[in-house]
Amino acid sequence: RQVLGATSDAYDLEDDFLLIVGETGILMVGDDVKSHEDTAVAFLTLQSMNMFIGGLFDRLFELNDNLTEVHRILDIFERDPGMSSSQQVQKIRNGLSGSSHVAIRLHEALLCMENGLKRLKIPKLDDYDSNAAKRLHNILKIDMLHEDVTDRRADLERNVDGAQRNLSALREMSVIVRDSLLARLNDQIQLTTDSVGKVFASTEKTSSSTQIMQSILAGLLAYA
């Protein structure tokens, strides 16, 4: 059970050939098992790819959730720029960076899987000599499994391409946010500079008035 998972079916393909089908693998018992090695390898390869695609879909869902969160932060800025801050900009940057890393890895995994499917040799039903081999091929539904894996890989590739386009659009929006925040920062710096200049000007006037008062007081004391 630890190797095959939950077993579902068992077949007597020949007098000395038994096939047990489990949730995660198969078990073949018989004297002539080695002659069915190509069929078993093709089935297990496709089954492994099918399980791997399930994991890639989970990563894709996480990627879409991250992009949705980045879009939410950008939407807050568009509706109320005053609520934006450098922390939100950092969240946007981190979100886009992490999402880009995941999208690249997904694309690379899909390319590897595409190459694997191209190189995988699927035995044809007419190539078998024995009835047991033909029954094994039909029971394992290798042709259907190959078509299913190919379709799921193509579907995942379309979804990854869509996520990458969404990622590119969010990058463009983040540039607008960054430029807008820089403009606000420059305006605040200019206001601060103007305020400091006014303070210095006021200080200079006060200093001049103090010097005049000192001169008048000195003159009065001199003639007293």
KEKE-3310 file (N, C-alpha, C; in steps of 0.2 Angstrom, whole numbers, plus 5000, padded with zeros to 4 digits):
npx = (5004:5010:5018:5010:4999:4981:4974:4965:4961:4963:4971:4971:4981:4987:4990:5001:5003:5000:4992:4992:4983:4986:4984:4995:5004:5009:5009:5017:5017:5025:5032:5036:5037:5047:5046:5036:5041:5043:5030:5026:5036:5032:5019:5021:5030:5021:5011:5019:5022:5009:5005:5015:5011:5000:5006:5012:5001:4996:5006:5004:4992:4996:5004:4995:4987:4997:4999:4986:4986:4996:4990:4979:4986:4991:4979:4974:4983:4979:4966:4967:4980:4986:4986:4996:5013:5031:5032:5022:5026:5038:5032:5025:5036:5043:5033:5031:5044:5045:5035:5039:5050:5044:5036:5046:5052:5041:5039:5051:5050:5039:5044:5054:5046:5039:5049:5052:5040:5040:5051:5047:5043:5029:5022:5013:4997:4997:5010:5012:5014:5008:4992:4991:5000:4993:4981:4986:4990:4978:4971:4979:4977:4985:4986:4976:4980:4992:4987:4979:4989:4996:4987:4984:4996:4998:4987:4991:5002:4996:4989:5000:5006:4997:4997:5010:5008:5000:5008:5018:5009:5007:5019:5021:5012:5017:5028:5023:5017:5029:5036:5026:5027:5040:5039:5030:5038:5049:5042:5039:5051:5055:5046:5050:5063:5060:5053:5063:5072:5064:5064:5078:5079:5070:5077:5089:5083:5079:5091:5097:5089:5092:5105:5103:5096:5105:5115:5108:5106:5119:5122:5114:5118:5131:5129:5123)
npy = (4994:5006:5008:5007:5014:5016:5001:4997:4989:4972:4961:4946:4943:4933:4915:4915:4928:4942:4958:4972:4986:5002:5017:5025:5018:5003:4985:4971:4954:4939:4927:4932:4946:4955:4957:4966:4978:4991:4995:4997:5007:5018:5020:5023:5034:5044:5044:5050:5062:5067:5068:5078:5089:5092:5097:5109:5116:5120:5128:5138:5143:5149:5159:5167:5172:5179:5189:5195:5201:5211:5218:5223:5232:5241:5246:5253:5263:5270:5274:5281:5291:5297:5287:5279:5272:5271:5258:5251:5252:5244:5232:5229:5229:5217:5208:5207:5203:5191:5184:5185:5176:5164:5162:5161:5149:5140:5141:5136:5122:5118:5118:5108:5097:5097:5093:5081:5074:5073:5065:5053:5037:5029:5014:5006:4999:4989:4985:4975:4958:4948:4943:4947:4958:4967:4968:4973:4986:4992:4991:4999:5011:5019:5027:5036:5042:5048:5057:5065:5070:5078:5087:5093:5099:5108:5116:5121:5129:5139:5146:5150:5158:5168:5173:5178:5189:5196:5199:5208:5219:5223:5227:5238:5246:5248:5256:5268:5271:5272:5283:5293:5293:5297:5310:5316:5315:5324:5336:5338:5339:5351:5360:5359:5364:5377:5382:5381:5391:5402:5403:5405:5418:5425:5424:5432:5444:5447:5447:5458:5468:5467:5471:5485:5489:5487:5497:5509:5509:5509:5522:5530:5527:5533:5546:5549)
npz = (5000:5003:4993:4981:4984:4987:4981:4967:4956:4950:4938:4929:4917:4910:4912:4921:4924:4932:4936:4946:4950:4957:4966:4965:4958:4949:4950:4943:4941:4937:4926:4913:4914:4911:4897:4895:4899:4892:4890:4904:4908:4900:4904:4918:4917:4911:4921:4931:4926:4925:4939:4942:4935:4942:4954:4948:4944:4957:4961:4951:4955:4967:4962:4954:4965:4972:4962:4962:4974:4973:4963:4970:4980:4971:4966:4977:4977:4966:4968:4980:4982:4993:5003:5000:5003:5006:5011:5005:4992:4993:4996:4983:4975:4980:4978:4964:4961:4967:4960:4947:4948:4950:4939:4929:4933:4931:4918:4913:4918:4910:4898:4899:4901:4889:4880:4886:4883:4869:4867:4873:4870:4864:4865:4851:4848:4838:4838:4847:4851:4859:4866:4880:4881:4873:4880:4892:4888:4885:4897:4905:4898:4890:4879:4880:4892:4888:4879:4888:4897:4888:4884:4897:4900:4889:4892:4905:4901:4893:4904:4911:4902:4902:4915:4915:4906:4913:4924:4917:4914:4927:4931:4923:4928:4941:4939:4936:4949:4956:4950:4953:4967:4968:4963:4972:4983:4979:4978:4992:4997:4991:4997:5010:5009:5005:5016:5026:5020:5022:5036:5038:5032:5040:5052:5049:5047:5060:5067:5061:5066:5079:5080:5076:5087:5097:5093:5095:5108:5113:5109:5116:5129:5128:5127:5139)
capx = (5000:5014:5021:5005:4993:4975:4973:4958:4959:4968:4969:4974:4982:4988:4990:5007:5004:4995:4993:4988:4983:4985:4983:5001:5008:5006:5013:5016:5019:5024:5038:5037:5036:5052:5044:5032:5045:5042:5023:5026:5039:5028:5014:5024:5032:5015:5008:5023:5021:5002:5006:5020:5007:4996:5010:5013:4995:4996:5011:5001:4987:4999:5006:4989:4985:5002:4998:4980:4988:5000:4985:4975:4990:4991:4972:4973:4986:4976:4960:4969:4987:4988:4987:5002:5019:5036:5031:5018:5031:5042:5028:5024:5043:5044:5028:5033:5050:5044:5030:5043:5054:5040:5034:5051:5053:5035:5040:5056:5047:5035:5049:5057:5040:5037:5054:5051:5034:5043:5056:5044:5041:5023:5021:5007:4994:4999:5017:5012:5014:5004:4986:4992:5003:4988:4976:4990:4990:4971:4969:4982:4974:4991:4985:4972:4984:4996:4983:4977:4995:4998:4982:4985:5003:4996:4982:4995:5006:4992:4988:5007:5007:4992:5000:5016:5006:4997:5014:5020:5005:5008:5026:5020:5008:5022:5033:5019:5017:5036:5037:5022:5029:5046:5036:5028:5044:5052:5038:5039:5058:5055:5042:5054:5068:5057:5052:5070:5074:5060:5067:5084:5077:5067:5083:5093:5080:5079:5098:5098:5085:5095:5111:5101:5094:5112:5118:5104:5107:5125:5123:5110:5123:5137:5127:5119)
capy = (5000:5012:5009:5007:5018:5012:4997:4998:4983:4967:4957:4940:4944:4926:4911:4917:4936:4946:4965:4975:4993:5006:5024:5029:5014:4996:4979:4966:4948:4934:4925:4936:4953:4959:4959:4972:4984:4997:4998:4999:5013:5023:5022:5026:5041:5048:5045:5054:5069:5069:5071:5084:5094:5094:5102:5115:5120:5123:5134:5143:5146:5154:5165:5171:5175:5185:5195:5198:5205:5216:5223:5226:5237:5246:5249:5257:5270:5274:5277:5286:5291:5299:5281:5275:5274:5267:5251:5248:5251:5238:5226:5229:5226:5210:5204:5207:5200:5184:5181:5184:5170:5158:5162:5158:5142:5136:5141:5131:5116:5116:5116:5101:5092:5096:5089:5074:5071:5072:5059:5047:5032:5026:5008:5006:4993:4985:4982:4970:4951:4944:4946:4949:4964:4971:4969:4978:4992:4994:4992:5005:5017:5023:5032:5041:5045:5052:5063:5069:5074:5083:5093:5097:5103:5114:5121:5125:5133:5145:5149:5153:5164:5173:5176:5182:5195:5200:5202:5213:5224:5226:5230:5245:5250:5249:5261:5274:5272:5274:5290:5297:5294:5301:5317:5318:5316:5330:5342:5339:5342:5358:5363:5359:5369:5384:5383:5382:5397:5408:5403:5409:5425:5428:5425:5437:5451:5447:5448:5465:5472:5467:5475:5492:5491:5488:5503:5514:5508:5511:5529:5533:5527:5537:5553:5550)
capz = (5000:5003:4986:4976:4986:4987:4975:4964:4952:4949:4932:4927:4910:4907:4918:4925:4923:4936:4936:4951:4949:4963:4965:4963:4954:4947:4951:4938:4944:4932:4923:4907:4916:4908:4890:4896:4902:4888:4892:4911:4908:4897:4909:4924:4915:4910:4927:4935:4923:4927:4946:4942:4932:4947:4958:4944:4944:4963:4960:4947:4959:4971:4958:4953:4971:4973:4957:4964:4980:4970:4960:4976:4982:4966:4965:4982:4976:4960:4971:4985:4982:4999:5007:4998:5006:5004:5013:5000:4986:4994:4995:4976:4972:4982:4975:4957:4960:4968:4955:4941:4949:4950:4932:4925:4934:4928:4910:4912:4919:4905:4892:4900:4900:4882:4878:4888:4879:4862:4867:4875:4865:4866:4861:4848:4850:4833:4839:4852:4848:4863:4869:4886:4880:4871:4886:4897:4885:4885:4904:4908:4895:4889:4873:4883:4897:4885:4877:4894:4900:4883:4885:4903:4899:4885:4896:4910:4897:4892:4910:4913:4898:4904:4921:4913:4903:4919:4927:4913:4915:4934:4931:4920:4933:4947:4937:4937:4956:4958:4947:4956:4973:4968:4962:4978:4987:4977:4980:4999:4998:4989:5002:5016:5007:5005:5023:5029:5017:5025:5043:5038:5030:5046:5057:5047:5049:5068:5068:5059:5071:5086:5079:5076:5094:5101:5091:5098:5115:5114:5108:5122:5135:5127:5129:5146)
cpx = (5004:5017:5016:5000:4987:4974:4966:4956:4965:4966:4974:4975:4983:4989:4995:5008:4999:4997:4989:4989:4982:4985:4989:5006:5005:5011:5012:5020:5019:5031:5040:5036:5041:5050:5039:5035:5043:5035:5023:5030:5035:5022:5016:5027:5026:5012:5012:5022:5014:5002:5010:5016:5003:4999:5011:5007:4994:5001:5008:4996:4990:5002:5001:4987:4990:5001:4991:4982:4992:4995:4981:4979:4990:4984:4971:4977:4982:4970:4962:4977:4990:4989:4993:5008:5025:5036:5027:5022:5035:5038:5027:5031:5044:5039:5029:5039:5049:5040:5034:5047:5050:5038:5039:5052:5047:5036:5046:5054:5043:5039:5052:5052:5039:5043:5054:5045:5036:5047:5053:5041:5035:5022:5014:5004:4996:5006:5017:5011:5009:4998:4987:4995:4997:4983:4980:4989:4983:4969:4973:4980:4980:4990:4981:4976:4989:4993:4981:4983:4997:4993:4983:4991:5001:4991:4986:4999:5002:4991:4995:5008:5003:4995:5006:5014:5003:5003:5017:5016:5006:5014:5025:5017:5012:5026:5029:5018:5024:5037:5032:5024:5036:5044:5034:5033:5048:5048:5038:5046:5058:5051:5046:5060:5066:5056:5058:5073:5071:5063:5073:5083:5075:5073:5087:5090:5080:5086:5100:5095:5089:5101:5109:5100:5100:5115:5115:5106:5114:5126:5119:5115:5129:5135:5124:5124)
cpy = (5006:5013:5011:5012:5013:5008:4997:4992:4978:4963:4951:4940:4937:4922:4912:4924:4939:4953:4968:4983:4997:5013:5028:5024:5007:4991:4974:4960:4943:4933:4929:4943:4957:4961:4964:4978:4991:5000:5001:5006:5019:5025:5025:5033:5046:5049:5050:5061:5072:5072:5077:5090:5097:5099:5109:5119:5123:5129:5140:5147:5151:5160:5169:5175:5181:5191:5198:5203:5211:5221:5226:5233:5243:5250:5254:5264:5274:5277:5282:5286:5293:5293:5277:5277:5270:5260:5247:5247:5245:5232:5224:5226:5219:5206:5202:5202:5192:5180:5180:5177:5164:5157:5159:5151:5138:5136:5136:5124:5113:5114:5109:5096:5091:5092:5082:5070:5069:5066:5053:5043:5028:5020:5008:4999:4987:4982:4976:4963:4947:4947:4949:4956:4969:4973:4974:4985:4995:4995:4998:5012:5022:5028:5038:5045:5050:5058:5068:5073:5079:5089:5097:5101:5109:5119:5125:5130:5140:5149:5153:5159:5170:5177:5180:5189:5200:5203:5208:5219:5227:5229:5238:5249:5252:5255:5268:5276:5275:5281:5295:5298:5298:5309:5320:5320:5323:5336:5343:5341:5349:5362:5364:5364:5376:5386:5385:5389:5403:5408:5407:5416:5429:5429:5431:5444:5452:5450:5456:5470:5472:5471:5483:5494:5492:5494:5509:5515:5511:5519:5533:5533:5531:5544:5554:5553)
cpz = (5000:4997:4981:4978:4987:4981:4973:4960:4952:4943:4931:4919:4906:4914:4923:4925:4927:4936:4941:4950:4955:4961:4963:4959:4952:4949:4947:4941:4938:4929:4917:4908:4912:4901:4890:4899:4898:4890:4899:4911:4905:4901:4915:4923:4914:4916:4931:4932:4925:4934:4946:4940:4938:4952:4955:4944:4951:4964:4956:4951:4964:4968:4956:4959:4973:4968:4959:4970:4978:4967:4965:4978:4977:4965:4971:4981:4970:4963:4976:4986:4989:5004:5005:5002:5004:5006:5007:4993:4987:4993:4987:4973:4974:4979:4968:4956:4961:4963:4949:4942:4948:4943:4928:4926:4931:4921:4909:4913:4913:4899:4893:4899:4893:4879:4880:4884:4872:4862:4869:4870:4868:4862:4858:4849:4845:4834:4844:4849:4852:4865:4875:4886:4878:4876:4891:4894:4886:4892:4907:4904:4893:4884:4876:4888:4894:4882:4882:4897:4895:4883:4891:4903:4895:4889:4902:4907:4895:4898:4912:4909:4900:4910:4920:4910:4909:4923:4924:4914:4922:4935:4928:4925:4939:4945:4938:4944:4958:4956:4951:4963:4973:4967:4968:4983:4986:4979:4988:5001:4996:4994:5008:5015:5007:5012:5027:5026:5021:5032:5043:5037:5037:5051:5055:5048:5056:5070:5067:5064:5077:5086:5079:5084:5098:5100:5095:5105:5117:5114:5114:5128:5134:5129:5136:5151)
residu = (ARG:GLN:VAL:LEU:GLY:ALA:THR:SER:ASP:ALA:TYR:ASP:LEU:GLU:ASP:ASP:PHE:LEU:LEU:ILE:VAL:GLY:GLU:THR:GLY:ILE:LEU:MET:VAL:GLY:ASP:ASP:VAL:LYS:SER:HIS:GLU:ASP:THR:ALA:VAL:ALA:PHE:LEU:THR:LEU:GLN:SER:MET:ASN:MET:PHE:ILE:GLY:GLY:LEU:PHE:ASP:ARG:LEU:PHE:GLU:LEU:ASN:ASP:ASN:LEU:THR:GLU:VAL:HIS:ARG:ILE:LEU:ASP:ILE:PHE:GLU:ARG:ASP:PRO:GLY:MET:SER:SER:SER:GLN:GLN:VAL:GLN:LYS:ILE:ARG:ASN:GLY:LEU:SER:GLY:SER:SER:HIS:VAL:ALA:ILE:ARG:LEU:HIS:GLU:ALA:LEU:LEU:CYS:MET:GLU:ASN:GLY:LEU:LYS:ARG:LEU:LYS:ILE:PRO:LYS:LEU:ASP:ASP:TYR:ASP:SER:ASN:ALA:ALA:LYS:ARG:LEU:HIS:ASN:ILE:LEU:LYS:ILE:ASP:MET:LEU:HIS:GLU:ASP:VAL:THR:ASP:ARG:ARG:ALA:ASP:LEU:GLU:ARG:ASN:VAL:ASP:GLY:ALA:GLN:ARG:ASN:LEU:SER:ALA:LEU:ARG:GLU:MET:SER:VAL:ILE:VAL:ARG:ASP:SER:LEU:LEU:ALA:ARG:LEU:ASN:ASP:GLN:ILE:GLN:LEU:THR:THR:ASP:SER:VAL:GLY:LYS:VAL:PHE:ALA:SER:THR:GLU:LYS:THR:SER:SER:SER:THR:GLN:ILE:MET:GLN:SER:ILE:LEU:ALA:GLY:LEU:LEU:ALA:TYR:ALA)
# end
